[in-house]
Structure formats: structure tokens, C-alpha cells
């Protein structure tokens, strides 16, 4: 009986997490539409001007259950990037329009920056995608959360090879 209750509670928790991800995706989509420089949606690469206009929010500290969390965001009309330290790992959330090859660019950037991907979750809705990474910080890594968020944001400005 207790196993059944635990299973139900676990399912509810997972459902709430999924709803939270959908909510974040919708909020990001709304924010990108309001920041968009062009009135018509198009799958074009961001201009250097759009990348330069990315809003970087640095060093947000939150007190949660007695533990301090450092969060950095780098948002632009093309993508919202959030990086936060969680124990000895970094949680990285990227919300953007679906774009072929984008995940590979992000993974490549993380590996070049000495991060090891422990977990990846991908959620999508219409033309918006949420990449949720848990990455282990490599010994060679000397990046701040702000620098990491900015580096991942640059993946969206890189031209297709």
C-alpha cells in the first residue's frame, strides 16, 4: 500500500516538474516575442546587434533551505540561458526556438569549456525547446556562472559550418 502511495506521489512530482518546464518555456517564448526586433517570426540567425543587446544578469544570490545559490542569466531575443551552481555541479537551462544542430553546438561548447555532461533533458512545445543540463565542473574550468551563460549564448550567434 505504501509503495503505491509513493509511486503516486512520485508521479505527481514528475508531472509538476514537467508543468514547471512548460511554464518556463511559455514565459520565455513570450519574452522573446516582446524582445524581437522583427515583427514577423523567422528562423534566421541572430544579428551581432541582437547578441550585443543580450541582457546579462549577474550574481543573483538566493537563500533556499539555508543554502546559498548563485544564478547567472544571459537572455536575448534568440535564447534565454540560465546557469546556477548546485552542489559540485552546474544546472544549465537553455530555452530557444528549435534550430537544427543547436544542441550539438551547446554540447561542443560545454566540452571545450571542461564541463562533463551528467544529465540532459529536452522538452519541446511547438517551435520552442528547453535544454536542461546537469554538468560536472572540470578541474581545468575557471569560468564564472556569468561567463558560462554568456559562452552558451554565443552558441546561438555562431554561423552554421
C-alpha positions as CSV (number, residue, x, y, z in Angstrom):
1,X,0.0,0.0,0.0
2,X,2.8,2.4,0.9
3,X,4.6,1.5,-2.3
4,X,1.5,2.5,-4.3
5,X,1.3,5.8,-2.5
6,X,5.0,6.5,-3.0
7,X,4.6,5.7,-6.7
8,X,1.6,8.1,-7.0
9,X,3.5,10.9,-5.2
10,X,6.5,10.3,-7.4
11,X,4.3,10.6,-10.5
12,X,2.7,13.8,-9.2
13,X,6.2,15.3,-8.5
14,X,7.3,14.5,-12.1
15,X,4.1,15.9,-13.5
16,X,4.6,19.2,-11.5
17,X,8.2,19.4,-12.8
18,X,7.0,19.0,-16.4
19,X,4.4,21.7,-15.9
20,X,7.0,24.0,-14.5
21,X,9.2,23.4,-17.6
22,X,6.3,24.1,-19.9
23,X,5.5,27.3,-17.9
24,X,9.2,28.4,-18.2
25,X,9.1,27.7,-21.9
26,X,5.9,29.7,-22.5
27,X,7.3,32.6,-20.5
28,X,10.5,32.6,-22.4
29,X,8.6,32.4,-25.7
30,X,6.5,35.4,-24.7
31,X,9.6,37.3,-23.6
32,X,11.4,36.6,-26.8
33,X,8.4,37.7,-28.8
34,X,8.3,41.0,-26.9
35,X,12.1,41.5,-27.4
36,X,12.1,40.5,-31.0
37,X,13.3,43.2,-33.4
38,X,11.4,41.9,-36.4
39,X,7.6,41.9,-36.5
40,X,7.4,38.5,-38.3
41,X,8.8,35.3,-36.8
42,X,11.5,33.8,-38.8
43,X,14.2,31.1,-38.3
44,X,17.1,33.4,-39.1
45,X,20.3,33.5,-37.1
46,X,20.7,36.5,-34.7
47,X,22.5,39.5,-35.8
48,X,25.6,40.7,-33.9
49,X,23.4,43.6,-32.8
50,X,20.9,41.2,-31.2
51,X,23.7,39.3,-29.4
52,X,25.2,42.6,-28.3
53,X,21.8,43.5,-26.9
54,X,21.6,40.3,-24.7
55,X,20.8,41.2,-21.2
56,X,23.3,39.7,-18.7
57,X,22.1,39.5,-15.1
58,X,24.9,38.6,-12.8
59,X,25.5,37.3,-9.3
60,X,22.0,36.7,-8.2
61,X,22.1,35.0,-4.8
62,X,19.2,33.2,-3.3
63,X,18.8,31.7,0.1
64,X,17.0,28.4,-0.1
65,X,16.8,26.0,2.8
66,X,19.8,27.6,4.4
67,X,22.0,27.1,1.2
68,X,23.1,30.0,-0.9
69,X,22.6,29.7,-4.7
70,X,24.5,31.6,-7.3
71,X,22.5,32.2,-10.5
72,X,23.5,33.9,-13.8
73,X,21.3,34.6,-16.7
74,X,22.1,35.8,-20.3
75,X,18.9,36.5,-22.2
76,X,18.4,37.7,-25.7
77,X,15.7,37.7,-28.3
78,X,17.1,34.4,-29.6
79,X,17.6,32.4,-26.3
80,X,17.4,32.5,-22.6
81,X,20.3,30.9,-20.8
82,X,20.5,30.3,-17.0
83,X,23.4,28.8,-15.1
84,X,23.4,28.0,-11.4
85,X,25.6,26.1,-9.1
86,X,24.0,23.1,-7.4
87,X,26.5,21.4,-5.1
88,X,29.5,20.4,-7.1
89,X,27.6,20.6,-10.3
90,X,26.1,23.3,-12.5
91,X,22.5,23.3,-13.7
92,X,22.1,24.9,-17.1
93,X,18.8,25.8,-18.7
94,X,18.6,27.0,-22.3
95,X,15.2,28.0,-23.8
96,X,15.2,28.9,-27.5
97,X,13.4,28.3,-30.8
98,X,14.1,24.9,-32.2
99,X,17.1,25.1,-34.5
100,X,18.7,22.2,-36.3
101,X,22.2,21.4,-34.9
102,X,21.8,23.7,-31.9
103,X,22.1,21.0,-29.2
104,X,25.4,19.8,-30.8
105,X,26.8,23.3,-30.6
106,X,25.9,23.6,-26.9
107,X,27.4,20.2,-26.1
108,X,30.5,21.0,-28.0
109,X,30.9,24.4,-26.2
110,X,30.4,22.7,-22.8
111,X,33.0,20.1,-23.6
112,X,35.5,22.7,-24.8
113,X,34.9,24.6,-21.5
114,X,35.9,21.4,-19.5
115,X,32.4,20.5,-18.4
116,X,31.2,16.9,-18.3
117,X,27.5,16.4,-19.0
118,X,25.9,14.2,-16.4
119,X,22.3,14.6,-17.4
120,X,20.3,16.1,-20.3
121,X,16.6,16.6,-20.5
122,X,15.0,18.0,-23.7
123,X,11.4,19.3,-23.7
124,X,9.7,21.0,-26.6
125,X,6.5,22.7,-27.4
126,X,5.6,24.0,-30.8
127,X,8.8,25.7,-32.1
128,X,10.3,26.2,-28.6
129,X,12.8,23.9,-26.9
130,X,14.1,23.7,-23.4
131,X,17.5,22.0,-22.8
132,X,18.1,21.2,-19.2
133,X,21.7,20.1,-18.4
134,X,23.3,19.0,-15.2
135,X,27.1,19.3,-15.8
136,X,30.1,18.5,-13.6
137,X,32.7,21.2,-13.3
138,X,36.0,20.1,-14.7
139,X,39.3,20.8,-12.8
140,X,40.6,23.0,-15.6
141,X,37.4,25.1,-15.6
142,X,37.9,28.7,-14.4
143,X,34.7,30.2,-15.7
144,X,32.2,32.1,-13.6
145,X,28.5,31.4,-14.0
146,X,28.1,34.7,-15.8
147,X,30.9,33.7,-18.3
148,X,29.3,30.3,-18.8
149,X,25.9,31.8,-19.5
150,X,27.5,34.2,-22.0
151,X,29.5,31.5,-23.7
152,X,26.4,29.4,-24.2
153,X,24.5,32.4,-25.5
154,X,27.3,32.8,-28.1
155,X,26.4,29.3,-29.5
156,X,23.3,31.0,-30.9
157,X,25.3,33.6,-32.8
158,X,27.8,31.2,-34.4
159,X,27.2,30.8,-38.1
160,X,26.4,27.4,-39.5
161,X,29.5,25.5,-40.7
